[in-house]
Amino acid sequence: MKFYPLDEASVREYLAKNCDCDDADKIDLAAKMCQGSIGKAKELLENSDAAELRNELVSSIAALAEGRRKSIYDLVLVLKNGKDEQDFMMNVLQSVFCDLMYIKKAEMGERIVNSDKKTIINKLAAAVSEKTPLRLLEILIKYREYFSKNISYALSVQCLSLELWEAINDRGYRNKI
């Protein structure tokens, strides 16, 4: 039997009625990030480690825009330390890159998932070109496939971090084959 994702309003309503969280902003964020799954939404609300990991990821991505090469290694450390939460991290990155696209291309601010990180994402959007968000999503899709094929995680996150840095800073040191 196939279950389809719930709409955001239904998830938000369920969380408001059945969870111990009184913070409407947290409930709203969990409903946006859960991709229609009440189980994921509840986990996001109850797991403080997930919130901390998300904050570290968003900060690390924003730091890439500063152009410092050390920021590549900082992102590698965050990704390596969160290896057990690989799917969650990829979903967070995807949501940030989609938010970036909404800001750069369509100016659809109401569709932003990471509304609590809007200031950071706006600052990142100001630093990148219009084509960058799509390039970041393409890179992420490629590495999700690598992760699913059990390619070395440590090596993959190093390459992923470098490619994200290159895309954000509009630099490409590698030759196209």
C-alpha positions as CSV (number, residue, x, y, z in Angstrom):
1,M,0.0,0.0,0.0
2,K,1.4,3.4,-1.0
3,F,1.1,6.3,1.3
4,Y,1.4,9.8,-0.1
5,P,2.9,12.7,1.8
6,L,0.5,14.8,3.9
7,D,0.2,18.5,3.1
8,E,2.0,21.0,5.3
9,A,-1.3,22.2,7.0
10,S,-2.3,18.7,8.0
11,V,1.1,18.0,9.6
12,R,1.1,21.4,11.4
13,E,-2.4,20.7,12.7
14,Y,-1.5,17.2,14.0
15,L,1.7,18.5,15.7
16,A,-0.2,21.3,17.4
17,K,-2.7,18.9,18.8
18,N,-0.5,15.9,19.7
19,C,2.9,17.2,20.6
20,D,4.2,18.8,23.8
21,C,5.7,21.7,21.9
22,D,4.2,25.2,22.5
23,D,6.5,27.0,20.1
24,A,4.5,27.7,16.9
25,D,7.6,28.6,15.0
26,K,9.2,25.2,15.8
27,I,6.0,23.4,14.8
28,D,5.8,25.4,11.5
29,L,9.4,24.6,10.7
30,A,9.0,20.9,11.4
31,A,5.9,20.8,9.2
32,K,7.8,22.5,6.4
33,M,10.9,20.3,6.7
34,C,9.3,16.9,7.2
35,Q,8.3,16.3,3.5
36,G,4.8,15.2,4.5
37,S,5.8,12.7,7.2
38,I,4.4,13.1,10.7
39,G,7.1,10.7,12.0
40,K,9.9,12.9,10.6
41,A,8.1,16.0,12.0
42,K,7.9,14.6,15.5
43,E,11.5,13.6,15.3
44,L,12.5,17.1,14.3
45,L,10.6,18.5,17.2
46,E,11.9,16.1,19.8
47,N,15.5,15.7,18.7
48,S,17.6,18.6,19.8
49,D,20.6,17.1,18.1
50,A,18.9,17.5,14.8
51,A,18.3,21.2,15.4
52,E,22.0,21.6,16.3
53,L,23.2,19.7,13.3
54,R,20.9,21.8,11.1
55,N,22.3,25.0,12.5
56,E,25.9,23.8,12.0
57,L,25.1,22.8,8.4
58,V,23.5,26.1,7.5
59,S,26.3,28.1,9.1
60,S,28.9,26.0,7.3
61,I,27.2,26.5,3.9
62,A,27.0,30.3,4.6
63,A,30.7,30.3,5.5
64,L,31.6,28.9,2.1
65,A,30.5,32.2,0.6
66,E,33.3,34.0,2.4
67,G,35.8,32.4,0.1
68,R,38.1,31.0,2.8
69,R,39.4,27.6,2.0
70,K,39.2,26.6,5.6
71,S,35.4,26.7,5.4
72,I,35.7,23.6,3.1
73,Y,37.3,21.6,5.9
74,D,34.7,23.0,8.5
75,L,31.9,21.6,6.3
76,V,33.7,18.3,5.9
77,L,33.9,18.0,9.7
78,V,30.2,18.7,10.1
79,L,29.3,16.1,7.4
80,K,31.7,13.5,8.8
81,N,30.4,14.0,12.3
82,G,26.8,13.6,11.2
83,K,27.4,10.5,9.1
84,D,24.6,8.6,11.0
85,E,22.2,11.4,10.0
86,Q,23.2,11.4,6.3
87,D,19.6,11.6,4.9
88,F,18.7,14.3,7.3
89,M,21.8,16.4,6.3
90,M,21.1,15.9,2.6
91,N,17.5,17.0,3.1
92,V,18.6,20.1,5.0
93,L,21.1,21.0,2.3
94,Q,18.5,20.5,-0.3
95,S,16.0,22.7,1.5
96,V,18.6,25.5,1.9
97,F,19.5,25.3,-1.8
98,C,15.9,25.4,-2.8
99,D,15.3,28.4,-0.6
100,L,18.3,30.0,-2.2
101,M,16.7,29.3,-5.6
102,Y,13.4,30.8,-4.5
103,I,15.2,34.0,-3.5
104,K,17.5,34.3,-6.5
105,K,15.2,33.2,-9.3
106,A,11.6,33.6,-8.4
107,E,11.6,35.9,-5.4
108,M,9.1,33.6,-3.8
109,G,9.9,34.4,-0.2
110,E,6.7,32.8,1.2
111,R,7.9,29.3,-0.1
112,I,11.1,29.4,2.0
113,V,11.3,26.3,4.2
114,N,14.1,27.6,6.5
115,S,12.3,30.8,7.5
116,D,14.3,31.0,10.8
117,K,17.5,31.1,8.7
118,K,16.2,33.7,6.2
119,T,18.8,36.3,7.1
120,I,21.7,33.9,6.5
121,I,20.1,32.6,3.2
122,N,19.5,36.2,2.0
123,K,23.2,37.0,2.7
124,L,24.2,33.9,0.8
125,A,21.9,34.8,-2.1
126,A,23.5,38.2,-2.3
127,A,26.9,36.6,-2.7
128,V,26.1,34.1,-5.5
129,S,25.1,34.3,-9.1
130,E,21.6,33.4,-10.4
131,K,22.8,30.1,-11.8
132,T,24.4,28.9,-8.5
133,P,21.4,27.5,-6.7
134,L,20.6,25.1,-9.6
135,R,24.3,24.1,-9.7
136,L,24.3,23.4,-6.0
137,L,21.2,21.2,-6.3
138,E,22.8,19.3,-9.2
139,I,25.9,18.7,-7.1
140,L,23.8,17.4,-4.2
141,I,21.8,15.0,-6.5
142,K,25.1,13.6,-7.8
143,Y,26.4,13.0,-4.3
144,R,23.2,11.5,-3.0
145,E,23.6,8.9,-5.8
146,Y,27.2,8.3,-4.7
147,F,26.1,7.8,-1.1
148,S,23.5,5.3,-2.2
149,K,26.2,3.3,-4.0
150,N,28.3,3.0,-0.9
151,I,31.2,5.0,-2.3
152,S,33.6,6.0,0.5
153,Y,31.7,8.4,2.7
154,A,34.8,10.3,3.9
155,L,36.1,10.8,0.4
156,S,32.7,11.8,-0.9
157,V,32.1,14.5,1.7
158,Q,35.5,16.0,1.0
159,C,34.7,16.2,-2.7
160,L,31.1,17.4,-2.1
161,S,32.4,20.2,0.2
162,L,35.0,21.2,-2.4
163,E,32.4,21.2,-5.2
164,L,30.0,23.3,-3.2
165,W,32.7,25.8,-2.4
166,E,33.6,26.1,-6.1
167,A,30.0,26.6,-7.1
168,I,29.3,29.2,-4.4
169,N,32.5,31.1,-5.2
170,D,32.1,30.6,-9.0
171,R,35.4,28.9,-9.3
172,G,36.2,25.7,-11.1
173,Y,39.7,24.3,-10.8
174,R,39.0,21.0,-12.4
175,N,38.9,20.4,-16.1
176,K,35.7,19.2,-17.7
177,I,36.1,15.8,-19.3
